[in-house]
Amino acid sequence: MNLSRLIPTSTLIGCTSLPRPGGNPRVPAAQTVYQATGGFEAFLTLAEAWHRRVVTDEVVGHAFRKGVHPEHTRRLAAYWAESLGGPRLYSESVGDGSSVIRMHSGNGEHEEMNRRAIACFDGAPEDAGLDADERLRSTLHDYFVWATAEMTRYPHSAQDVPAGLKVPACSWDCRLLTDFSHPE
């Protein structure tokens, strides 16, 4: 599926703010991680930066040697963006939480690959120009560590992944607002 046709940039950057505390117009609106990151284009840049790093990593790169879907980085950006407070781009155009976990399941235990994928991710915000805000960088790191653990929860078989899992929604402290355990 071609996400570039489904994700017009102009509709993503102006994401609606969360309600102001107590409805007070003098209190700044709370921002989602998605908004603080800069919207979909920033997540796309982050996904491209991470992808460049992992394909050249001697351990993680093996997972990409057979090739990836032509829309891989757009799909990845849509998934991360949705998980961190953005629009439901991934779940409305690509799949649900079950489908993304199945893609990463049945590959056995690979803790070293996970550690290296996280290390690659930790460098990606700088490559993407998203390293100025330490709170944002820390939240992105914590999210990626959590998501990596979730993606590798079913090492023996993709068929072990339950059907109907949602794409998770995470807050600034990586507390789940919704999680995989509640089928849609």
C-alpha positions in Angstrom: 0.0 0.0 0.0 1.4 3.4 -0.9 1.3 5.5 2.2 2.6 8.6 0.4 -0.9 8.9 -1.2 -2.6 8.2 2.1 -0.6 10.6 4.3 -0.8 14.1 3.1 1.9 16.1 5.0 -0.3 19.1 5.4 -2.9 17.2 7.4 -0.4 15.8 9.8 1.7 18.7 11.0 -1.3 20.6 12.4 -2.4 17.9 14.8 -4.9 19.1 17.3 -3.6 19.8 20.8 -4.7 17.9 23.9 -7.2 19.9 26.1 -5.7 22.6 28.3 -5.6 21.7 32.0 -8.9 22.9 33.5 -9.8 24.6 30.2 -7.6 27.6 31.1 -6.5 29.3 27.9 -3.4 30.8 29.8 -2.1 27.3 30.5 -0.2 25.9 27.4 -1.8 23.0 25.7 -0.2 19.6 26.5 1.7 18.2 23.6 1.9 14.6 22.5 5.2 13.1 21.8 4.1 13.1 18.1 3.6 16.9 18.2 6.8 17.6 20.1 8.7 15.5 17.5 7.4 17.6 14.7 4.7 15.5 13.1 4.8 12.8 10.5 7.7 14.2 8.4 9.9 14.2 11.5 9.0 10.6 12.2 9.8 9.8 8.6 13.2 11.4 8.9 13.8 9.5 12.2 12.8 6.2 10.5 15.0 6.8 7.6 17.9 7.6 9.9 17.4 4.5 12.0 17.1 2.4 8.8 20.4 3.7 7.4 22.1 2.7 10.7 20.6 -0.8 11.0 21.2 -1.9 7.4 24.9 -1.2 7.9 25.1 -2.9 11.3 26.8 -6.3 11.0 24.3 -8.0 13.3 21.0 -6.1 12.8 21.6 -5.7 9.1 21.1 -9.4 8.5 17.3 -8.9 9.1 17.2 -6.5 6.1 19.5 -8.5 3.7 16.6 -10.1 1.8 15.0 -6.7 1.2 12.1 -4.8 2.7 8.8 -3.5 1.5 9.2 -0.4 -0.7 7.2 1.6 1.9 9.1 0.2 4.9 10.3 3.5 6.3 6.9 5.2 5.7 5.1 2.4 7.4 7.6 2.4 10.3 7.2 6.2 10.7 3.4 5.8 10.6 3.6 3.1 13.3 5.9 5.1 15.6 3.8 8.3 15.0 0.6 6.6 15.9 2.1 4.9 18.9 3.3 8.3 20.2 0.1 10.3 19.9 -0.3 10.9 16.2 -3.1 10.0 13.8 -4.1 6.4 13.2 -2.2 6.2 10.0 -0.7 2.7 10.5 -3.8 1.0 11.8 -6.1 2.6 9.2 -3.9 1.9 6.2 -1.5 -0.9 6.9 -2.6 -3.2 9.8 -3.2 -3.7 13.5 -0.8 -4.4 16.3 -1.1 -8.1 15.7 0.2 -7.7 12.1 3.3 -5.7 13.1 4.2 -8.1 15.9 3.7 -11.1 13.5 6.3 -9.6 11.1 8.8 -9.7 14.0 7.9 -13.0 15.5 9.1 -16.6 14.9 12.7 -15.6 14.5 14.0 -17.1 17.8 15.7 -15.3 20.6 18.1 -12.5 19.5 19.1 -10.3 22.4 22.3 -9.1 20.8 20.4 -8.0 17.7 17.8 -6.2 20.0 20.6 -4.4 21.9 22.2 -3.3 18.6 18.9 -2.2 17.1 18.4 0.0 20.2 21.9 1.4 19.9 21.2 2.2 16.3 18.0 3.9 17.3 19.8 6.0 20.0 21.9 7.6 17.3 19.0 8.2 14.9 17.6 11.3 16.6 20.9 13.1 16.2 21.0 12.1 12.5 17.4 13.3 12.1 18.0 16.6 13.9 15.8 15.6 16.9 18.5 15.6 19.6 18.1 19.1 21.1 15.4 18.2 23.5 16.7 15.7 26.1 13.2 14.8 27.4 12.1 14.0 23.8 15.2 12.0 23.1 14.9 10.1 26.4 11.2 9.3 25.7 12.0 8.1 22.2 14.7 5.8 23.6 12.4 4.4 26.3 9.6 3.9 23.7 11.9 2.0 21.4 13.3 -0.2 24.2 9.7 -1.1 25.1 8.6 -1.6 21.5 11.6 -3.8 20.8 10.6 -6.0 23.7 7.0 -6.2 22.5 8.1 -7.1 18.9 10.2 -10.0 20.2 7.6 -11.4 22.7 6.8 -14.4 20.4 10.2 -15.8 19.4 9.0 -19.3 18.4 6.1 -18.7 16.0 4.2 -15.8 14.4 1.1 -17.9 14.9 1.4 -17.4 18.7 0.5 -13.7 18.3 -3.1 -13.2 19.3 -5.5 -11.7 16.7 -6.9 -8.2 17.0 -4.2 -6.5 19.0 -4.3 -2.7 18.8 -1.4 -0.4 17.9 -0.4 0.8 21.3 -0.6 4.5 22.4 2.1 5.7 24.7 2.5 8.8 26.7 5.6 10.9 27.6 6.6 8.6 30.4 6.0 5.6 28.1 3.0 4.6 30.1 0.6 2.8 27.8 -2.6 4.7 27.2 -3.8 1.6 25.2 -1.9 -1.6 24.8 -1.6 -4.7 22.7 -3.6 -6.8 25.2 -7.0 -5.2 24.2 -8.2 -6.5 20.9 -10.1 -4.0 18.8 
